[in-house]
Amino acid sequence: MNYYNSVTLSNTLLELKTHTFGTLRKNRKGNPKVVTDNKLKKEQHVWRCKNNVYISKWKVKRDVLYIKTKVLPKLIQ
């Protein structure tokens, strides 16, 4: 089974006043290329926002791509 989130789903749920947080597939339609195609070094973080939907990418050992609608993403060290 595949339980990944999407930008379209998050926008729809946000209109219904439901916040989301989840992982994203890199090739999901609607993902901002500036985030998904960005080559990160270890412990780097990049994110973009549109209509209160935040797409974020973070790297420790491998890239982690996620989406959220509640609060601004930030890296705490």
TORBA-390216 format. One line per 2 residues: number of its first residue (from 1); their letters; for each residue x, y, z of N, C-alpha, C, CB. Coordinates in nm, 4 decimals. Glycine has a CB too. Layout:
BEGIN
NUM	A	X Y Z X Y Z X Y Z X Y Z ~ ...
! end
This chain:
BEGIN
1	MN	0.0827 -0.1189 0.0000 0.0000 0.0000 0.0000 0.0866 0.1245 0.0000 -0.0938 0.0002 0.1200 ~ 0.0296 0.2321 -0.0492 0.1014 0.3578 -0.0641 0.0232 0.4679 0.0069 0.1229 0.3926 -0.2143
3	YY	0.0758 0.5171 0.1186 0.0058 0.6181 0.1973 0.0757 0.7530 0.1945 -0.0082 0.5715 0.3398 ~ 0.1331 0.7907 0.0820 0.1997 0.9196 0.0718 0.0977 1.0312 0.0541 0.2993 0.9195 -0.0442
5	NS	0.1346 1.1488 0.0953 0.0513 1.2676 0.0854 0.0763 1.3352 -0.0497 0.0801 1.3655 0.2030 ~ 0.0040 1.4432 -0.0790 0.0269 1.5214 -0.2008 -0.0102 1.6664 -0.1747 -0.0549 1.4646 -0.3201
7	VT	0.0371 1.7547 -0.2618 0.0054 1.8965 -0.2510 -0.1447 1.9171 -0.2714 0.0867 1.9792 -0.3541 ~ -0.2024 1.8483 -0.3682 -0.3453 1.8604 -0.3960 -0.4290 1.8165 -0.2760 -0.3825 1.7776 -0.5191
9	LS	-0.3941 1.7042 -0.2165 -0.4667 1.6545 -0.0990 -0.4544 1.7519 0.0176 -0.4140 1.5160 -0.0576 ~ -0.3352 1.8031 0.0415 -0.3156 1.8968 0.1523 -0.3940 2.0257 0.1314 -0.1676 1.9286 0.1690
11	NT	-0.3980 2.0763 0.0091 -0.4777 2.1963 -0.0199 -0.6261 2.1711 0.0033 -0.4547 2.2423 -0.1643 ~ -0.6752 2.0570 -0.0416 -0.8166 2.0225 -0.0240 -0.8520 2.0112 0.1235 -0.8493 1.8910 -0.0960
13	LL	-0.7686 1.9417 0.2004 -0.7947 1.9253 0.3439 -0.7823 2.0576 0.4189 -0.6984 1.8228 0.4037 ~ -0.6914 2.1436 0.3766 -0.6759 2.2734 0.4407 -0.7998 2.3604 0.4195 -0.5515 2.3446 0.3870
15	EL	-0.8610 2.3507 0.3023 -0.9867 2.4225 0.2774 -1.0977 2.3738 0.3711 -1.0302 2.4050 0.1306 ~ -1.0879 2.2479 0.4140 -1.1850 2.1901 0.5074 -1.1401 2.2060 0.6527 -1.2067 2.0421 0.4758
17	KT	-1.0383 2.2930 0.6734 -0.9838 2.3230 0.8069 -0.9256 2.2006 0.8762 -1.0916 2.3830 0.8943 ~ -0.8602 2.1160 0.7976 -0.7914 1.9983 0.8503 -0.6441 2.0097 0.8125 -0.8545 1.8649 0.7951
19	HT	-0.5567 2.0107 0.9121 -0.4139 2.0208 0.8873 -0.3556 1.8828 0.8590 -0.3426 2.0862 1.0068 ~ -0.2473 1.8821 0.7803 -0.1820 1.7564 0.7445 -0.0331 1.7634 0.7724 -0.2064 1.7229 0.5974
21	FG	0.0251 1.6477 0.7867 0.1696 1.6316 0.7955 0.1997 1.4922 0.7431 0.2233 1.6523 0.9432 ~ 0.2911 1.4807 0.6495 0.3222 1.3489 0.5970 0.4381 1.3514 0.5004 0.2022 1.2905 0.5299
23	TL	0.4780 1.2329 0.4594 0.5878 1.2195 0.3653 0.5366 1.2386 0.2233 0.6562 1.0826 0.3804 ~ 0.6290 1.2724 0.1365 0.5977 1.2933 -0.0046 0.6885 1.2080 -0.0913 0.6115 1.4417 -0.0422
25	RK	0.6356 1.1604 -0.2010 0.7199 1.0973 -0.3021 0.7809 1.2078 -0.3859 0.6388 0.9965 -0.3911 ~ 0.9051 1.1891 -0.4247 0.9764 1.2913 -0.5012 0.9072 1.3212 -0.6337 1.1198 1.2473 -0.5266
27	NR	0.8499 1.2206 -0.6978 0.7922 1.2381 -0.8311 0.6427 1.2706 -0.8287 0.8149 1.1136 -0.9124 ~ 0.5875 1.3036 -0.7134 0.4448 1.3355 -0.7024 0.4128 1.4637 -0.7791 0.4035 1.3501 -0.5541
29	KG	0.3044 1.4629 -0.8528 0.2623 1.5784 -0.9323 0.2326 1.6971 -0.8391 0.1368 1.5433 -1.0189 ~ 0.2810 1.8149 -0.8772 0.2555 1.9357 -0.7996 0.3667 1.9733 -0.7032 0.1300 1.9193 -0.7239
31	NP	0.4659 1.8868 -0.6848 0.5779 1.9196 -0.5972 0.6642 2.0286 -0.6602 0.6625 1.7941 -0.5679 ~ 0.7105 2.1256 -0.5810 0.7980 2.2292 -0.6359 0.9359 2.1724 -0.6708 0.8125 2.3451 -0.5360
33	KV	0.9765 2.1900 -0.7938 1.1048 2.1343 -0.8401 1.2238 2.1951 -0.7670 1.1207 2.1565 -0.9901 ~ 1.2106 2.3193 -0.7217 1.3210 2.3843 -0.6517 1.3535 2.3084 -0.5216 1.2859 2.5326 -0.6211
35	VT	1.2566 2.2386 -0.4650 1.2796 2.1582 -0.3448 1.3212 2.0165 -0.3829 1.1531 2.1550 -0.2564 ~ 1.2454 1.9521 -0.4685 1.2704 1.8104 -0.4990 1.3999 1.7875 -0.5752 1.1558 1.7543 -0.5787
37	DN	1.4391 1.8796 -0.6626 1.5601 1.8612 -0.7429 1.6852 1.9164 -0.6764 1.5424 1.9264 -0.8766 ~ 1.6716 1.9817 -0.5620 1.7843 2.0411 -0.4910 1.8733 1.9308 -0.4326 1.7342 2.1358 -0.3790
39	KL	2.0021 1.9359 -0.4629 2.0996 1.8402 -0.4085 2.1504 1.8940 -0.2747 2.2193 1.8166 -0.5087 ~ 2.1191 1.8236 -0.1672 2.1558 1.8689 -0.0336 2.2763 1.7942 0.0190 2.0394 1.8526 0.0617
41	KK	2.3546 1.8630 0.1009 2.4612 1.7986 0.1761 2.4046 1.7581 0.3110 2.5852 1.8926 0.1922 ~ 2.4788 1.6789 0.3844 2.4330 1.6293 0.5137 2.3910 1.7439 0.6061 2.5428 1.5462 0.5799
43	EQ	2.2734 1.7297 0.6665 2.2127 1.8225 0.7611 2.1722 1.9569 0.6998 2.3075 1.8467 0.8737 ~ 2.1511 1.9598 0.5694 2.0960 2.0788 0.5057 1.9450 2.0641 0.4961 2.1585 2.1013 0.3653
45	HV	1.8779 2.1779 0.4829 1.7317 2.1817 0.4828 1.6863 2.2876 0.3830 1.6753 2.2117 0.6259 ~ 1.5856 2.2557 0.3043 1.5291 2.3519 0.2102 1.3776 2.3362 0.2127 1.5861 2.3310 0.0652
47	WR	1.3056 2.4471 0.1968 1.1590 2.4403 0.1972 1.1005 2.5535 0.1153 1.1044 2.4453 0.3408 ~ 0.9766 2.5334 0.0729 0.8993 2.6348 0.0020 0.7557 2.6292 0.0511 0.9064 2.6141 -0.1523
49	CK	0.6858 2.7417 0.0369 0.5475 2.7518 0.0836 0.4602 2.8119 -0.0251 0.5389 2.8364 0.2121 ~ 0.3377 2.7598 -0.0352 0.2372 2.8183 -0.1229 0.1015 2.7908 -0.0611 0.2464 2.7610 -0.2686
51	NN	0.0260 2.8967 -0.0341 -0.1078 2.8859 0.0255 -0.1079 2.8078 0.1575 -0.2025 2.8191 -0.0730 ~ -0.0097 2.8344 0.2433 0.0034 2.7695 0.3744 0.0300 2.6204 0.3669 -0.1203 2.7924 0.4543
53	VY	0.0779 2.5720 0.2533 0.1232 2.4334 0.2406 0.2743 2.4386 0.2249 0.0542 2.3590 0.1185 ~ 0.3459 2.3788 0.3190 0.4912 2.3808 0.3218 0.5468 2.2474 0.2732 0.5422 2.4121 0.4632
55	IS	0.6358 2.2532 0.1744 0.7066 2.1364 0.1242 0.8500 2.1517 0.1718 0.6973 2.1234 -0.0341 ~ 0.9033 2.0497 0.2350 1.0353 2.0592 0.2947 1.1174 1.9354 0.2626 1.0246 2.0784 0.4458
57	KW	1.2482 1.9558 0.2465 1.3407 1.8456 0.2224 1.4575 1.8616 0.3177 1.3890 1.8422 0.0736 ~ 1.4957 1.7503 0.3780 1.6018 1.7503 0.4785 1.6884 1.6282 0.4542 1.5438 1.7506 0.6243
59	KV	1.8176 1.6387 0.4822 1.9069 1.5259 0.4595 1.9891 1.4954 0.5836 1.9988 1.5537 0.3413 ~ 1.9850 1.3691 0.6252 2.0762 1.3167 0.7264 2.1633 1.2152 0.6537 1.9988 1.2518 0.8504
61	KR	2.1158 1.0918 0.6410 2.1852 0.9932 0.5583 2.1291 0.9943 0.4166 2.1729 0.8522 0.6198 ~ 1.9986 1.0133 0.4057 1.9314 1.0240 0.2757 1.8283 1.1356 0.2832 1.8639 0.8888 0.2351
63	DV	1.7764 1.1728 0.1686 1.6780 1.2812 0.1640 1.5443 1.2380 0.2229 1.6583 1.3288 0.0203 ~ 1.4831 1.3281 0.2989 1.3481 1.3084 0.3524 1.2641 1.4244 0.3007 1.3471 1.3014 0.5116
65	LY	1.1585 1.3927 0.2282 1.0707 1.4930 0.1706 0.9366 1.4847 0.2410 1.0549 1.4735 0.0172 ~ 0.8904 1.5978 0.2954 0.7634 1.5951 0.3677 0.6824 1.7214 0.3421 0.7878 1.5784 0.5175
67	IK	0.5564 1.7151 0.3808 0.4618 1.8231 0.3590 0.3883 1.8503 0.4892 0.3624 1.7886 0.2448 ~ 0.3574 1.9768 0.5145 0.2824 2.0122 0.6356 0.2015 2.1385 0.6111 0.3776 2.0317 0.7560
69	TK	0.0965 2.1565 0.6885 0.0110 2.2732 0.6716 -0.0092 2.3521 0.8003 -0.1219 2.2306 0.6181 ~ 0.0481 2.3096 0.9089 0.0215 2.3740 1.0384 0.1201 2.4854 1.0697 0.0254 2.2711 1.1493
71	VL	0.2472 2.4548 1.0749 0.3477 2.5532 1.1164 0.4641 2.5553 1.0190 0.3981 2.5229 1.2581 ~ 0.5393 2.6649 1.0240 0.6573 2.6827 0.9403 0.7629 2.5766 0.9735 0.7155 2.8245 0.9586
73	PK	0.8191 2.5096 0.8729 0.9230 2.4100 0.9014 1.0531 2.4765 0.9444 0.9476 2.3219 0.7783 ~ 1.1227 2.4157 1.0387 1.2536 2.4658 1.0787 1.3382 2.3499 1.1284 1.2408 2.5750 1.1877
75	LI	1.4672 2.3645 1.1182 1.5625 2.2626 1.1586 1.6162 2.2994 1.2958 1.6778 2.2483 1.0550 ~ 1.5991 2.2111 1.3932 1.6487 2.2346 1.5287 1.7664 2.1424 1.5530 1.5371 2.2118 1.6354
77	Q	1.8782 2.1999 1.5925 1.9980 2.1185 1.6131 2.0361 2.1138 1.7582 2.1137 2.1715 1.5315
! end
